Amino acid sequence: MVRVLVTRPEPGASRTARRLEALGFQPVLLPLTETRPLPVETSIGADAIAVAVTSANAVRHAPRALIASLAELPCHAVGKRTAEACRAAGFLVVTEGPGDAEALADLIAGGVAGKAIVYLCGLVRFQAFEQRLTAAGVDVQPIETYDTTGMDYSDADVVARLSGRPVEAALLYSAKASAALVSLIARPALRQLFEKTQFLTLSARVAGPLEGIAGQAIGIASQPEEDALLALLSQPR
């Protein structure tokens, strides 16, 4: 059975593990990042006409009072999973985007040009979404509901989680996780565990930190969503 390393934070890691088991793979959980809520001001400007969300974590960590104050505004979610999280959180009208933050910005820019939107987001995030909207004349009001931090593992921790055996594939969902994995691979005690690993990434940006690993197989999902990422597992290695 192919062993697949899952590097995303909980609770997504366990959800992905269940999907892998159903597909006939053996998941190995090693979250390389974790998310935690940030203190948030629950009042917003009265001029906002819509909400944008590019990460399910942004609504998962948002205070209930904040969600309640925004729930009646049209909500633009980046993709399917985020849209589901927005509906579960209490947003009444949720539009599911194309799965890519920049594409979502292009999609909604025309309808909100010259107006203000609230952007539920993390402290650490890719800036292109806001930049595209700002360039289109949209007043983006970011509300940072969570932070993403790295996980610290000793060599012994990693060896124990991997049962001392190499993994055939690793799933990577963020550039931060990719950089963290590169750091682990650089450790002499761990290098042999990743000598034949295929690195499967959610996007070219996520794959970026892996470029310095010579001779390794790197796959990039056709779309920045988990279904496309898992589809890479069925391709010849």
FENBELUR-V930720 format. One record per residue. N is the residue number from 1. RES is the residue in one small letter. D_LAST is the distance of its C-alpha to the last C-alpha in Angstrom with 2 decimals. Layout:
# FENBELUR-V930720
n: (N/N)
res: (RES/RES)
d_last: (D_LAST/D_LAST)
This chain:
# FENBELUR-V930720
n: (1/2/3/4/5/6/7/8/9/10/11/12/13/14/15/16/17/18/19/20/21/22/23/24/25/26/27/28/29/30/31/32/33/34/35/36/37/38/39/40/41/42/43/44/45/46/47/48/49/50/51/52/53/54/55/56/57/58/59/60/61/62/63/64/65/66/67/68/69/70/71/72/73/74/75/76/77/78/79/80/81/82/83/84/85/86/87/88/89/90/91/92/93/94/95/96/97/98/99/100/101/102/103/104/105/106/107/108/109/110/111/112/113/114/115/116/117/118/119/120/121/122/123/124/125/126/127/128/129/130/131/132/133/134/135/136/137/138/139/140/141/142/143/144/145/146/147/148/149/150/151/152/153/154/155/156/157/158/159/160/161/162/163/164/165/166/167/168/169/170/171/172/173/174/175/176/177/178/179/180/181/182/183/184/185/186/187/188/189/190/191/192/193/194/195/196/197/198/199/200/201/202/203/204/205/206/207/208/209/210/211/212/213/214/215/216/217/218/219/220/221/222/223/224/225/226/227/228/229/230/231/232/233/234/235/236/237)
res: (m/v/r/v/l/v/t/r/p/e/p/g/a/s/r/t/a/r/r/l/e/a/l/g/f/q/p/v/l/l/p/l/t/e/t/r/p/l/p/v/e/t/s/i/g/a/d/a/i/a/v/a/v/t/s/a/n/a/v/r/h/a/p/r/a/l/i/a/s/l/a/e/l/p/c/h/a/v/g/k/r/t/a/e/a/c/r/a/a/g/f/l/v/v/t/e/g/p/g/d/a/e/a/l/a/d/l/i/a/g/g/v/a/g/k/a/i/v/y/l/c/g/l/v/r/f/q/a/f/e/q/r/l/t/a/a/g/v/d/v/q/p/i/e/t/y/d/t/t/g/m/d/y/s/d/a/d/v/v/a/r/l/s/g/r/p/v/e/a/a/l/l/y/s/a/k/a/s/a/a/l/v/s/l/i/a/r/p/a/l/r/q/l/f/e/k/t/q/f/l/t/l/s/a/r/v/a/g/p/l/e/g/i/a/g/q/a/i/g/i/a/s/q/p/e/e/d/a/l/l/a/l/l/s/q/p/r)
d_last: (14.17/11.31/13.29/13.15/15.58/18.00/19.98/22.29/25.97/27.83/28.70/25.47/23.38/24.91/24.57/20.82/20.67/22.55/20.26/17.19/19.34/20.35/16.82/16.29/14.57/16.51/17.56/18.78/21.33/22.07/23.87/24.25/26.98/29.83/32.22/35.99/38.80/41.15/44.88/45.38/48.53/48.80/51.10/49.89/51.63/53.46/52.30/48.63/47.90/44.26/41.46/37.91/35.08/31.58/30.53/31.22/32.23/35.11/36.80/35.82/37.68/40.48/43.95/45.22/48.28/46.24/44.25/47.56/49.08/46.28/45.52/47.64/46.12/43.42/40.03/37.11/33.76/30.57/28.53/28.50/28.03/30.61/32.95/32.88/33.76/36.57/38.06/37.91/39.65/42.48/42.05/43.87/42.39/38.69/36.86/33.08/31.56/28.54/26.23/26.70/29.69/30.73/30.61/32.70/35.21/35.61/36.04/38.83/40.54/42.91/44.29/45.09/46.15/49.25/48.77/47.30/44.29/43.21/39.66/38.45/35.91/34.83/36.40/33.08/31.74/30.54/33.81/32.92/33.93/37.43/37.80/37.18/39.65/42.21/42.03/42.77/45.88/44.68/46.11/43.14/44.32/41.49/41.97/39.67/39.23/36.64/35.14/31.68/31.74/29.36/29.07/30.24/28.62/29.76/27.50/28.76/27.96/24.26/24.04/25.89/23.76/20.59/22.65/22.08/18.54/15.30/13.10/9.34/9.56/12.72/14.43/16.95/19.88/22.27/22.74/24.97/22.32/19.90/22.84/23.64/20.23/20.51/23.92/22.75/20.16/23.09/25.07/25.29/25.33/22.01/19.93/18.51/17.17/14.68/13.86/10.19/9.88/7.72/10.79/11.24/14.73/17.48/18.72/19.01/21.87/19.91/17.33/20.36/21.03/17.54/18.18/20.07/17.24/16.63/13.46/11.29/8.35/10.35/10.00/13.43/14.73/16.73/19.67/20.75/20.77/18.99/18.32/16.27/14.47/13.66/12.59/9.46/8.44/8.66/6.41/3.80/0.00)
